[in-house]
Amino acid sequence: MTYGNLSPSKAKPVNIGEVVEKARDAFNRGITKPLEWRKKQLKSLLRMYEENYNVMIEVLQKDLRRSKTEAVLLEVEYLINDLKNTIHYLEEWAKPERPSKGLVNILDDVVVYNDPYGLVLIIGAWNYPLQLLLLPMAGAIAAGNAVVVKPSELAEASATFIAETLPKYLDSDAIAVVEGGPEETTELLKNRFDYIFYTGGTNVGKIVYSAATKNLTPVTLELGGKSPTYIDNTVDMEVTTKRILWGKFINAGQTCIAPDYVLCSREVQDKFVEYAKTILKEWYGEDPQKSSDLCRIINGRHYSRLQALLNASKDKVAIGGKSDSQDRYISPTILTNVSPDDKIMEDEIFGPILPIVPVENAYEAIKFINAREHPLVLYVFSEQKNIQKLFTEQTRSGSLCVNDTIMFYGGKE
């Protein structure tokens, strides 16, 4: 089967109000709450992953020219492993809890039941079009909810795959797919949901949040931002450079928790660039455009945005800086001696361009970070415990990761 011909105008027309009401009715009739129904859906979803393993790799290749290794590591196996974990722990998670009691209710029998919210809307993103939609969907199903999912229209092959494949494996009365673009998303948000999960850009996130407040609907927003990376001179520079470059250039930098920019001394900057030249050549060869391991930019609009950033930073290019509009290709690029006022520092880059802003020390780096919006992730590369502690205590971020990238933990036991 060929995927990838879907656009907002080609999406199968549906009455969104009817889709929403059908799913809500399924929840109201108690279809989704029994543990056996949840297990059945999750096991069917696992079977879908296993039976469509190569197809999932194919659609990611079509949308992003994702290499097989990246597709397997970052999406397909990620989804499978997470789902197996969910199935394994489902009964334990669903058990009623008996909280500690105080003087007022010490003689009472107190039980907390983990009930589902009801009808959940999940709006996915194009940069990891399978993982960022199907993973939260599995969680919503595990919790006993009915679900409406909206895949990103920008990842056309993935959206088509989801729309055509999910109904073959899951209960279509309680789990629905709505295809399309901004118009369909706007129409969805006019309906009342009991929970909304959105992954994507900040501007659309604000629209989703505003729509949710009209019904006091709880929301999870997984947005982006400029995630800084600090490096001092105590680290193993070769290992550090590899870890930062990997975190930056997987998926062509189109990762919400990718290192957005580097803060370090000029001495460290020079060492980083020298190692980067060797490492990037080892990874992608003399001509990275010919490498099968580099993704492409999702579409022409995002390519043009990144090209404009490159054009404004031509005098700062230390590595890369090459591009091809027909191929939507931008080479892995490192900019040096970047000023805080440069255009590249205004918004999240979301592409394979890594600017380095020189700072004198950790204190100046912290001051720089705290003068801006709190980042989604902060990366600190230092072997000094006091420096690690300094960033932990004097900065705020969604997560802080020491001496690695992408690896983060955002929950609690």
Residue pairs with C-beta under 8 A, 6 or more apart in sequence:
1 55
1 164
3 55
3 58
3 59
3 62
3 156
3 157
3 158
3 160
3 161
4 59
4 62
4 63
4 156
4 157
4 160
5 156
5 160
6 153
6 156
6 157
6 159
6 160
6 163
6 179
7 153
7 156
7 181
8 153
8 180
8 181
8 182
8 183
8 184
11 153
11 163
11 179
11 180
11 181
11 184
12 163
12 179
14 178
14 179
16 178
16 184
16 187
16 188
16 191
17 191
19 148
19 176
19 178
20 119
20 148
20 176
20 188
20 191
20 193
22 173
22 176
23 119
23 146
23 147
23 148
23 173
23 174
23 175
23 176
24 118
24 119
24 146
25 173
26 32
26 146
26 171
26 173
26 174
27 33
27 116
27 118
27 119
27 145
27 146
27 174
31 37
31 146
31 171
31 173
31 174
32 38
32 116
32 141
32 144
32 145
32 146
32 174
33 116
33 144
35 90
35 91
35 94
37 171
38 90
38 94
38 141
38 142
38 144
39 87
39 90
41 141
41 170
41 171
41 175
42 83
42 86
42 87
42 90
42 138
42 141
42 142
43 87
44 169
44 170
45 83
45 134
45 138
45 141
45 169
45 170
46 80
46 83
46 84
46 87
47 169
48 165
48 166
48 168
48 169
48 170
49 56
49 76
49 79
49 80
49 83
50 80
52 161
52 165
53 76
55 161
55 165
56 71
56 75
56 76
56 130
56 161
57 66
57 68
57 71
57 72
57 76
58 157
59 129
59 130
59 155
59 157
59 158
59 160
59 161
60 66
60 71
60 75
60 129
60 130
60 157
60 158
61 67
61 68
61 71
62 156
62 157
63 126
63 129
63 155
63 156
63 157
63 158
63 298
64 127
64 155
64 251
64 252
64 254
64 295
64 296
64 298
65 294
65 295
65 296
66 75
66 251
66 295
67 292
67 293
67 294
67 295
69 293
70 250
70 251
70 293
70 295
74 128
74 131
74 250
74 251
75 128
75 130
75 131
76 130
78 131
78 135
79 130
79 131
79 134
79 135
79 138
82 135
82 138
83 138
86 138
86 139
86 142
90 142
93 114
93 142
94 114
94 144
95 114
96 111
96 112
96 113
96 114
97 111
97 112
97 114
98 110
98 111
98 112
99 110
99 112
101 108
101 110
114 143
115 144
116 143
116 144
116 145
117 143
117 145
117 194
117 195
117 218
118 145
118 146
118 193
118 194
118 195
119 145
119 146
119 147
119 148
119 193
119 194
119 195
120 140
120 145
120 146
120 147
120 148
120 193
120 194
120 195
120 196
120 197
121 147
121 148
121 149
121 150
121 188
121 189
121 193
121 195
121 196
121 197
122 133
122 136
122 137
122 140
122 147
122 148
122 149
122 150
122 196
122 197
122 198
123 149
123 150
123 185
123 188
123 196
123 197
123 198
123 199
123 200
123 208
124 132
124 133
124 149
124 150
124 151
124 152
124 199
125 132
125 133
125 152
125 199
125 200
125 256
126 152
126 154
126 155
126 158
126 298
127 251
127 254
127 255
127 256
127 298
127 350
128 251
128 255
129 151
129 152
129 155
129 158
129 159
130 158
130 161
130 162
132 199
132 222
133 149
133 151
133 152
133 162
133 199
134 162
136 197
136 199
136 220
137 147
137 149
137 175
140 147
140 195
140 197
141 147
141 170
141 175
145 194
145 195
146 174
146 175
147 174
147 175
147 176
148 176
148 177
148 178
148 188
148 193
149 162
149 166
149 175
149 176
149 177
149 178
150 177
150 178
150 179
150 180
150 184
150 185
150 188
151 158
151 159
151 162
151 163
151 177
151 179
152 158
152 159
152 200
153 159
153 179
153 180
153 181
154 298
154 299
155 298
159 179
160 179
162 177
163 177
163 179
166 175
166 177
167 177
178 184
178 188
185 204
189 207
189 208
189 211
189 212
190 211
192 215
192 217
193 212
193 215
193 217
194 217
194 218
195 217
195 218
195 219
195 220
196 208
196 212
196 217
196 218
196 219
196 220
197 219
197 220
197 222
198 204
198 205
198 208
198 219
198 220
198 221
198 222
199 222
199 223
199 256
200 222
200 223
200 224
201 223
201 224
202 223
202 224
202 225
205 221
205 223
208 219
208 221
209 219
209 221
212 218
212 219
222 256
223 256
223 376
224 256
224 348
224 350
224 376
225 256
225 260
225 348
225 373
225 374
225 375
225 376
226 260
226 261
226 345
226 347
226 348
226 349
226 372
226 373
226 375
227 257
227 258
227 259
227 260
227 375
227 376
227 377
227 378
227 379
227 397
228 259
228 260
228 261
228 262
228 263
228 365
228 368
228 369
228 375
228 378
228 379
229 244
229 259
229 260
229 261
229 262
229 263
229 378
229 379
229 380
229 381
229 405
230 262
230 263
230 264
230 362
230 365
230 378
230 379
230 380
230 381
230 382
230 391
231 240
231 244
231 262
231 263
231 264
231 268
231 272
231 381
231 382
232 264
232 265
232 268
232 362
232 381
232 382
232 384
232 387
233 265
233 267
233 268
234 382
234 383
234 384
234 387
235 381
235 382
235 383
235 403
237 268
237 271
237 272
237 275
238 275
238 279
240 272
240 381
240 403
241 272
241 275
241 276
241 279
242 275
242 279
243 381
243 403
243 404
243 405
244 259
244 262
244 272
244 354
244 379
244 381
244 405
245 276
245 279
245 280
245 283
245 332
245 354
246 405
246 406
247 255
247 257
247 258
247 259
247 379
247 404
247 405
247 406
248 258
248 259
248 332
248 352
248 354
248 405
249 294
249 332
249 352
250 258
250 295
250 406
251 258
251 295
252 294
252 295
252 296
252 297
252 330
252 351
252 352
253 349
253 350
253 351
253 352
253 353
253 354
254 295
254 297
254 298
254 302
254 350
254 351
255 406
256 350
256 376
257 376
257 377
257 399
257 405
257 406
257 408
258 350
258 405
258 406
259 354
259 379
259 405
260 348
260 349
260 375
261 338
261 344
261 345
261 349
261 354
261 355
261 356
261 357
262 269
262 272
262 354
262 355
262 356
262 357
263 356
263 357
263 359
263 365
263 368
263 369
264 272
264 356
264 358
264 359
264 365
265 358
265 359
265 360
265 361
266 337
266 358
269 336
269 337
269 356
269 358
272 356
273 318
273 319
273 334
273 336
273 356
276 319
276 334
277 319
280 288
280 319
280 320
280 332
283 291
283 293
284 291
284 293
284 294
284 332
285 291
288 294
288 320
288 331
288 332
289 322
289 324
289 327
289 329
289 331
294 329
294 332
294 352
296 327
296 328
296 329
297 303
297 306
297 328
297 329
297 330
297 351
298 328
299 328
300 325
300 328
302 350
302 351
303 323
303 325
303 328
303 330
305 351
306 323
306 330
306 349
306 350
306 351
306 353
307 323
307 325
307 330
308 343
309 343
309 344
309 349
309 351
309 353
310 317
310 321
310 323
310 330
310 333
310 353
312 342
312 343
312 344
313 335
313 338
313 342
313 343
313 344
313 353
313 355
314 321
316 335
316 336
316 337
316 338
316 342
316 344
316 355
317 333
317 334
317 335
318 334
318 335
318 336
319 332
319 333
319 334
320 330
320 331
320 332
320 333
320 334
320 352
320 353
321 331
321 333
322 329
322 330
322 331
323 329
323 330
323 331
330 351
330 352
330 353
331 352
332 352
332 354
333 352
333 353
333 354
334 354
334 355
334 356
335 344
335 353
335 354
335 355
335 356
336 356
337 356
337 358
338 344
338 345
338 355
338 356
338 357
339 345
339 357
340 357
340 368
342 355
344 353
344 355
345 355
345 357
349 355
357 368
359 365
359 368
362 382
362 387
362 390
362 391
363 390
366 390
366 391
366 394
366 395
369 375
369 378
369 395
370 394
370 395
370 396
374 396
374 397
374 398
375 397
375 398
376 397
376 398
376 399
377 397
377 398
377 399
377 400
377 401
377 408
378 391
378 395
378 397
378 399
378 400
378 401
379 400
379 401
379 402
379 404
379 405
380 387
380 388
380 391
380 400
380 401
380 402
380 403
381 402
381 403
382 388
382 402
382 403
383 403
388 402
391 400
392 400
398 410
399 408
399 409
399 410
401 407
401 408
